[in-house]
Amino acid sequence: MHRRPLLACRVALVLAFTLASAACDPLSLTMLGVGTAAGVQHTLTGIAYRTFSVPLPRLRTAVKAALDHMDIRIGATEKIENGERIKARAADRDIQIELEALSGRTTRMRSSARTGILMDSATATEIILQTEKALGAT
């Protein structure tokens, strides 16, 4: 006889949890790496990335214009498989941008900003958004 109240209590708790967590769905999607912010994808580790329908040289020019607009100085560039890596520094953040040519007219951009062991996804995202603006200006 005591099982019915206990079962009803469990059902009520499950329903309450389900309703409460429904509002957090965008958060859970972002944590899984599938969330978007103005077309920018994010990973659980704070890395932002986006694919552009432009050749790598044009995207490279836009990235440099975006970094210049943000007053972020490039420290080094290096070749990677199918593209290049740009390293920069702003305040106490180490910034790394990878450009990967997927085809002659499509390039994937990956941006990360790190302060020590902490990732700064806001800065990584803003670099991509400013790059998109720079592409529109060219």
PEKAHU-V148200 format. One record per helix or strand. SS is the DSSP state (@ for helix, = for strand). FROM is the first residue (numbers start at 1). LEN is the number of residues. If there is no record, write none. Layout:
ss=SS from=FROM len=LEN
ss=SS from=FROM len=LEN
This chain:
ss=@ from=3 len=20
ss=@ from=25 len=7
ss== from=36 len=2
ss== from=40 len=3
ss== from=48 len=5
ss=@ from=56 len=14
ss== from=73 len=8
ss== from=83 len=8
ss== from=93 len=11
ss== from=106 len=10
ss== from=118 len=2
ss=@ from=121 len=17
